[in-house]
Amino acid sequence: MDVVDAELRLGSPASKRTRREKVRVIACGAIAREIIAIRDANGLDHIDLVCLPAIWHAHPEKIAPGVEKAVKEARAEGFSRVFVGYADCGTGGLLDRVCETLGVERIAGPHCYSFFAGNEAFAAKDDDVTAFFLTDFLARQFRAFVIEPLGLDRHPQLKDMYFGNYTKLVYLSQVEDEALQQKAKEAAGYLGLTYEYRFTGYGDLTGALLTTR
């Protein structure tokens, strides 16, 4: 066994130097597919992706403590650079407090709908105040992430309570996929909302990940 091989096996300075070249990205599982696509398309092979449960999309109170734990674990593993793959995502500023305390950055914006659309463009859309949004992930997982968590499969009468003030469903698509568009149309029909399709691509997510270089 030569010296370099011994150092790598024993977790000595040589392996730690290699680990420091990587950036641990701690992200919502709901955007894992998009992060991988951006990473591969842009040669961002320095990204070491760890995803937290996508279902936390429906339980934002779990995000800040979950991210805090994951950042500390990354640091314990030797990652000197960590990036948080979440917007505020309903944490009410709690995620920002965690990021500030731990000295890490997150994706800018209030939620994934905003950064996929582009935060500036999203903020400028005054007519979206009564819109319910889907992304590619939510179009694929509409039943598991909307119908079932809200109990609509068991209590369909709740549909009007939850969605009575919405007027349209806006599908913000990251890839142009006719099958997903059909799923989104069916979701709009199920909710009794007007359907609107907008292709966004990856929006501000690409730029955010490029800053980790």
N, C-alpha and C positions, 0 to 999 in steps of 0.2 A: 504494500500500500504506500503510495507516494504522499508527500506532505499535503498537497492540495486536496487529494481525495480524503485524507484523514481529517482535514479542517472542515470539509463539507459534511462529512458524516457526523462529526462531533458538535456541529453548530458553533464553530469558532468564528473569528473575525471574517474569514473569507466568505462564509455563508451569510453572515449578517450584512456584509457589503452588498451582496446580491439581493438580499431582501429589501434593503433600503432603496434600491433602484426601482422597485415596484411601488405602485400606489394602490392602496386598498380602497376600493369603492364600495361603500355600504349603501345598498339601494333597496327600494321597494320591489318586491318580487313582481309586481304588476308591470314594471318597465324593464325587466331583465332581458327580454327578447330585443328590445330597442337598443339597450346599452351594448349588447353583444354585436348587433348589426353595425352600430357606429364604430365600435372598437375594431371590428374586422375590416370595415371599409376604409378606415383611416390609419391602419397599422399601429393602433394603440395597444401594442402587446405588453406594455408596462402595467396595464390595468389588471388588478387582481380583484375580481368581483365576488362579493358576498351579498346575498339577498335575504332580507327579512320577510316574514310571511305577508303575502299579498292581501290576505284577508284583513290585515290591519287597516286597509283602505276603509273598512266599515267600523273600525275601532281605533280612531286616531289617538285616544288616550294612551295607547300602548306604544306609539311611535317614539316619543322622546326618550322614555326610559330604555326602550329596546335599542335605540341608536347609541345611547350613552354606554350601555353594556358592550355593544359591538365595537365601539371605538376603543374602549379600554382593552378589550381582548386583542384588537389589532396591534395596539401599542405593545402589549405584553408579548406578542408574537414577533416583534421587531420591526414593524412597519413604522417608519418615521413620517410618512405622508399618508394622510387619510382624507377622503372626500366623501361627502354625504349625498347620496343620490335620492334625495327627497326635496320637495318644496315644503312650505309650511304644512300643507296637507291636513288642515283642521286641528292642528295642535295649539292654536291660539297663542303662538309665540313661544311656547315651551321648548320646541325644537331649537329655536334660535338661541335660547338661554344655554342649552346643552352645547351647541356648537361654539358659542362664545367662551364658555367655561373651559372647554377642551381644546380650543384653538384650532377648530376645523371649519371648513366652508361647506355650504350646501348649494344646491341648485336654486337660483333666484326664482321667486314667484310664489303665489299663494297655493297653487296646486298643479297637478300634471296637465290639466286641461289648458291652463294658462301657458305653461312653458312649451307645450306641444304647438299651440296656436301661435306662440311668440308673445311674450309678456306684454309688450307695448301694443300689439295688435289686439290682444284679448281685452286689455283695459279700455281700448277705444270703442269696443262694440257695445254701444248703449242698448241695443235692441235684444241683447241676450239675457236680460235680467230674469225672464221667465223660461229660460232654456234648461233642459236636462241634458247633460253631456255623456257621450260614450266615447271611449278610445277603442283601439283595436282589441286590447285586452278585455275590456268590458263588453264589447260586442261578442267576443268568443265566450265569455263567462257570465253572460247576463243572468242566467238562472241562479248560478252559484253565488254571485256577488250583488245581485239586486233583489231578485224575487225571493230567494230563501232567507237571506238575512232580515228582510223586512216582513217576513211571514206571509207574503202574498199568496203563496201556494196553499197555505192553511186557512187564511182569512182574506179572501179576495175582496171583501168589502172595504178593506183598508186602502185599496188602491186610490180611491177618490180622496181619502184623507191625506195620503202622502203626495199625490200628484195633481190634485185638483187645481192648484195655482200655477202649474206649468202649462205652457201653450205649445211648446215644440220640443222635439228631441233632436239634438245636433250631434251628428256623428263626426268627430274629428279623427280622420283616418291617418295612420302613419304609413301604411302601404296601400296601394290600390288593389283591392281584392273583391271581386264580385260576390263571392260567398259571404264575406264579412258584411258587405253592404246589404245583402239580403237579410242577414241576421239582425242588423241594426233596424232595417225597415220593419221587421216582424216585432222587434222590441217597441218601436214607436206605435205600431198597431195595438199591441198588447196594453200599452199605457194610455191609448187614446189620444196621442199627441201627433201633431204635424211633423213630418220627417224632413230633415235638412242634412245634406251631405257636404262636408268640407274636407278636402285633402290638405293636410298640414305638413306631411313628412315628419321629421323629428324635431322641428322647431328649434327652440333655444337649447334643447338637450345636447345637440352636437357641439355647440360652442362651449357649453359648460364642461363637457368631457375633454375637449381639446385643451382647456386650461390646465389639465393635470399633467401635461407633457413636461 
